[in-house]
């Protein structure tokens, strides 16, 4: 069985391996360079489109068996109740053309961070500037910094991957 992650980001690849190991045996995970087709810092519904676009790219451009999966993960910001919540959206599709979504837990972003994002930066760039590190989104990410290392992107994305995979393990309920 093959799992194609629609990204070369090591956090997305590793979180996919870890999450799906709870459900699958004997599978191979590989990253695929794809574009999301949405802005670098997606907001709201655009985040779902980005995750699905990544899956569609793999389904359209690779030979995927019915028991193989494509995983698209898109981090985005959601505006609700006058606040800004960052979370990951996951879309998983299989070779039969079925696609389902899941979400990571979300966390509120500080206004100071949002001001820089509204000014045109993406969240990863803002966290890089705050920490003085590079490529934090390929490591612990914003949640790693804001939680003092108690949680990281891997943990958040794993949750979203598991929730997106639920329909595939409950076929009788979801596939009518």
C-alpha positions as CSV (number, residue, x, y, z in Angstrom):
1,X,0.0,0.0,0.0
2,X,1.3,3.5,-0.9
3,X,0.5,6.7,0.8
4,X,1.4,9.9,-1.1
5,X,1.7,13.0,1.0
6,X,1.2,16.1,-1.1
7,X,4.2,17.9,0.3
8,X,7.9,17.6,0.8
9,X,7.6,19.2,4.3
10,X,9.1,16.6,6.7
11,X,6.6,17.4,9.4
12,X,3.7,16.6,7.1
13,X,5.3,13.3,5.9
14,X,6.3,12.2,9.5
15,X,2.9,13.1,10.9
16,X,1.2,11.0,8.2
17,X,3.4,8.0,8.9
18,X,2.7,8.3,12.6
19,X,-1.0,8.8,12.3
20,X,-1.7,6.1,9.8
21,X,0.4,3.5,11.6
22,X,-2.5,3.3,14.1
23,X,-4.7,1.9,11.3
24,X,-2.5,0.4,8.6
25,X,0.2,-2.2,8.4
26,X,2.9,-2.5,5.7
27,X,2.6,0.8,3.9
28,X,5.1,3.1,2.2
29,X,4.9,6.9,2.6
30,X,6.4,9.3,0.1
31,X,6.3,13.0,-0.4
32,X,5.2,14.6,-3.6
33,X,5.9,18.2,-4.5
34,X,2.5,19.9,-5.2
35,X,1.0,23.3,-5.2
36,X,-2.1,24.1,-3.2
37,X,-3.5,26.5,-5.7
38,X,-4.4,28.9,-2.9
39,X,-2.6,31.9,-1.3
40,X,0.6,31.3,0.8
41,X,-1.4,32.1,3.9
42,X,-4.9,30.7,3.3
43,X,-7.9,31.9,5.4
44,X,-11.1,30.1,6.1
45,X,-12.6,28.0,3.2
46,X,-9.5,28.6,1.1
47,X,-7.7,26.3,3.5
48,X,-10.0,23.4,2.6
49,X,-9.6,24.1,-1.1
50,X,-5.8,24.0,-0.7
51,X,-5.9,20.6,1.1
52,X,-8.2,19.2,-1.5
53,X,-6.3,20.7,-4.5
54,X,-3.2,18.9,-3.2
55,X,-5.0,15.5,-3.2
56,X,-6.5,16.2,-6.6
57,X,-3.1,16.8,-8.0
58,X,-1.9,13.4,-6.9
59,X,-5.0,11.6,-8.0
60,X,-4.8,13.3,-11.4
61,X,-1.1,12.8,-12.0
62,X,-0.1,9.5,-10.4
63,X,-1.3,5.9,-10.7
64,X,-3.1,5.3,-7.5
65,X,-4.6,1.9,-6.7
66,X,-7.9,1.7,-4.9
67,X,-6.2,0.9,-1.6
68,X,-3.6,3.7,-2.0
69,X,-4.1,7.1,-0.4
70,X,-3.3,10.7,-1.2
71,X,-3.0,13.1,1.8
72,X,-3.2,16.9,1.5
73,X,-2.5,19.0,4.5
74,X,-3.0,22.8,4.5
75,X,-2.4,25.1,7.5
76,X,-4.8,28.0,7.6
77,X,-6.3,30.7,9.7
78,X,-10.0,30.9,10.6
79,X,-11.8,34.0,11.7
80,X,-14.5,33.4,14.2
81,X,-16.0,35.3,17.1
82,X,-13.7,38.2,16.4
83,X,-10.6,36.0,16.9
84,X,-8.1,34.2,14.6
85,X,-7.6,30.5,15.0
86,X,-4.8,28.6,13.3
87,X,-5.4,24.9,12.4
88,X,-4.5,22.3,9.9
89,X,-7.0,21.0,7.4
90,X,-6.5,17.5,6.0
91,X,-8.0,15.9,2.9
92,X,-7.4,12.2,2.3
93,X,-8.4,10.6,-1.0
94,X,-8.0,7.1,-2.4
95,X,-7.6,5.5,-5.8
96,X,-11.4,4.9,-5.9
97,X,-12.0,8.7,-5.9
98,X,-13.3,9.0,-2.3
99,X,-12.2,12.0,-0.4
100,X,-12.8,13.0,3.2
101,X,-11.7,15.9,5.5
102,X,-10.4,16.2,9.0
103,X,-9.1,19.0,11.2
104,X,-6.4,19.5,13.7
105,X,-7.0,21.3,17.0
106,X,-7.0,25.0,16.6
107,X,-5.2,27.7,18.7
108,X,-5.7,31.4,18.9
109,X,-3.1,33.6,17.4
110,X,-2.0,36.8,19.2
111,X,-3.0,40.1,17.7
112,X,0.6,41.1,17.3
113,X,1.1,38.0,15.0
114,X,-2.1,38.7,13.1
115,X,-1.0,42.3,12.4
116,X,2.1,41.0,10.5
117,X,0.0,38.4,8.7
118,X,-2.5,41.1,7.6
119,X,0.5,43.0,6.4
120,X,1.3,40.2,3.9
121,X,3.5,37.7,5.8
122,X,2.6,34.0,6.3
123,X,2.4,32.6,9.8
124,X,5.7,30.6,9.4
125,X,7.5,33.8,8.4
126,X,6.2,35.6,11.5
127,X,7.2,32.8,13.8
128,X,10.7,32.7,12.2
129,X,11.1,36.4,12.8
130,X,9.9,36.1,16.5
131,X,12.2,33.1,17.2
132,X,15.2,34.1,15.2
133,X,15.1,30.6,13.7
134,X,14.6,29.5,10.1
135,X,12.0,27.1,8.6
136,X,10.1,26.7,11.9
137,X,7.1,25.5,9.9
138,X,9.2,22.4,9.0
139,X,9.8,21.9,12.7
140,X,7.5,22.7,15.7
141,X,5.7,25.5,14.0
142,X,3.7,28.3,15.6
143,X,2.2,26.0,18.1
144,X,5.6,24.7,19.1
145,X,6.7,28.3,19.9
146,X,3.5,29.4,21.5
147,X,3.1,26.3,23.7
148,X,6.7,26.4,24.8
149,X,7.4,23.1,23.1
150,X,4.5,21.2,24.7
151,X,2.8,20.6,21.4
152,X,4.1,20.8,17.8
153,X,2.9,20.6,14.2
154,X,3.4,16.9,14.1
155,X,0.9,16.4,17.0
156,X,-1.6,18.8,15.5
157,X,-1.4,17.3,12.0
158,X,-1.6,13.7,13.3
159,X,-5.0,14.6,14.8
160,X,-6.3,16.0,11.5
161,X,-5.0,12.9,9.6
162,X,-6.7,10.5,12.0
163,X,-10.0,12.4,11.8
164,X,-9.9,12.5,8.0
165,X,-9.2,8.8,7.9
166,X,-12.2,7.8,10.1
167,X,-14.5,7.3,7.1
168,X,-12.1,4.9,5.5
169,X,-12.3,2.6,8.5
170,X,-16.1,3.0,8.9
171,X,-17.0,2.3,5.3
172,X,-20.5,1.0,6.1
173,X,-21.4,4.3,7.7
174,X,-19.9,6.7,5.2
175,X,-20.3,4.9,1.9
176,X,-24.0,4.5,1.2
